[in-house]
Amino acid sequence: MSGFFEGFAPCYFPDSRLLILGSFPSVKSRAEGFYYGNPQNRFWRTVCGFFGEDVPAEIEQKRAFLQRRRIALWDVVTACEIEGSADASIREAQLADVAALVHRTQICEVFCNGKTAYTLLEKAPPCPVPVRLLPSTSPANPRFSAAVWEDALRAVFGE
């Protein structure tokens, strides 16, 4: 499945404190219509687990979790040509205006979910808050570390 695809609008709230940026939605996420829709992706298990919560089953429950925990989600690529879910195949990327989102919220830090998101963010307008590169939660990443994510979340939320 290759072609030109639009990503998702940012999921954020005026009081969001943390923005987690992915690269671009996977095929499974695009089919589900929300971030980290592949059940093999470790994102929801890791972030919900940090807060001691079960992974929500429905999109609206996921949104409620994000709002309650003051977390925003977006992808650094808002539209692109891509083959399947492979970040390496991203072409003609349109980049998110992360700085504008930060200015509309209380976001004080950005976590990049993987190196592709981090590298692409460096090409976007400068981000006015600290940016941290975290290991990708993708099932394709053998170097994923829940401990690194937990330490980073603890630094923002102090739990």
C-alpha positions in Angstrom: 0.0 0.0 0.0 1.9 3.1 -1.2 0.7 6.5 -2.2 0.2 10.0 -0.8 -1.5 10.1 2.6 -2.6 12.7 5.1 -1.8 12.2 8.7 -4.0 13.0 11.7 -4.8 16.3 13.2 -3.0 16.9 16.5 -4.7 15.5 19.6 -4.1 18.2 22.2 -5.8 20.2 24.9 -5.2 23.8 26.1 -3.5 22.4 29.3 -1.4 19.7 27.6 2.1 19.7 29.2 3.8 17.1 27.0 3.8 16.6 23.2 4.7 13.1 21.9 5.6 13.3 18.3 5.7 10.2 16.0 6.9 10.2 12.5 3.7 9.3 10.5 0.8 7.0 11.2 1.3 3.3 10.3 -1.1 1.5 7.9 -2.9 0.0 10.9 -3.2 3.4 12.6 -4.5 5.0 9.4 -7.1 2.1 9.2 -8.1 2.7 12.9 -8.2 6.4 12.5 -6.1 7.3 15.5 -2.5 7.3 16.8 -0.7 4.0 17.6 -3.4 1.8 16.3 -1.2 -1.2 15.8 -1.8 -3.4 18.8 1.9 -4.6 18.6 3.1 -1.0 19.1 4.2 -0.5 22.7 3.1 3.1 23.0 -0.2 2.7 24.8 1.0 -0.1 27.1 4.1 2.0 28.0 2.4 5.3 28.6 -0.7 3.9 30.3 1.4 1.6 32.4 3.5 4.5 33.6 0.3 6.0 35.1 -0.9 2.6 36.4 -3.9 2.6 34.0 -5.2 -0.1 31.6 -4.9 0.6 27.9 -8.2 2.1 26.7 -10.0 0.1 24.1 -11.8 2.9 22.2 -10.5 6.0 20.6 -12.7 8.3 22.8 -11.3 6.5 25.9 -7.8 7.1 24.6 -8.6 10.8 24.0 -9.9 11.0 27.6 -6.7 9.4 28.9 -4.6 11.9 27.0 -6.7 14.8 28.3 -6.6 13.6 31.9 -2.8 13.1 31.8 -2.2 16.3 29.8 -0.5 14.6 26.9 -0.7 15.8 23.3 0.0 13.5 20.3 0.9 14.5 16.8 3.2 13.4 14.0 6.0 15.5 12.6 4.9 14.6 9.1 1.4 15.8 8.4 1.3 14.4 4.8 3.7 12.4 2.6 4.2 9.7 0.1 4.9 6.5 1.9 5.1 2.7 1.2 3.2 0.8 3.8 4.4 1.9 7.3 8.1 2.2 6.5 9.6 5.5 7.8 12.5 5.0 5.4 10.1 5.3 2.4 8.7 8.7 3.5 9.0 11.2 0.5 7.6 14.7 -0.1 7.0 15.1 3.6 5.0 18.1 4.8 6.2 19.0 8.3 4.1 20.0 11.3 4.3 23.4 12.8 5.1 22.2 16.2 6.1 25.6 17.5 2.6 26.9 16.7 1.0 24.1 18.7 3.3 24.6 21.6 2.3 28.3 21.7 -1.4 27.3 22.0 -0.9 25.0 25.0 1.1 24.6 28.2 3.5 22.1 26.5 6.9 22.3 28.2 8.6 19.4 26.5 8.5 17.3 23.3 9.3 13.6 23.2 10.2 12.3 19.7 9.0 8.7 19.4 12.0 7.4 17.4 14.9 8.8 15.4 12.9 9.5 12.2 10.6 11.9 14.1 13.6 13.6 15.8 15.5 14.0 12.5 12.5 15.4 10.7 11.7 17.8 13.5 15.1 19.3 13.1 14.1 20.3 9.6 10.9 22.0 10.8 10.6 25.5 12.3 12.5 25.7 15.6 10.8 24.2 18.6 10.6 26.6 21.6 10.8 23.9 24.3 13.2 21.1 25.0 13.1 18.1 22.7 14.0 14.6 23.8 14.7 11.6 21.5 13.2 8.4 22.9 13.5 4.9 21.4 10.6 4.1 19.0 7.8 2.2 20.4 7.3 0.5 17.0 7.3 -3.3 17.0 10.0 -3.0 14.4 12.4 -1.5 16.9 14.4 -4.2 18.7 16.1 -1.5 20.9 13.0 -0.3 22.6 13.3 0.4 26.3 10.3 0.9 28.6 12.7 2.1 31.3 13.9 5.0 29.1 10.3 6.1 28.5 9.4 5.8 32.2 12.4 7.9 33.2 11.5 10.6 30.6 7.8 10.6 31.8 8.9 10.8 35.4 11.0 13.9 34.6 7.9 15.6 33.2 5.2 14.3 35.5 7.1 13.4 38.6 5.2 10.2 39.3 
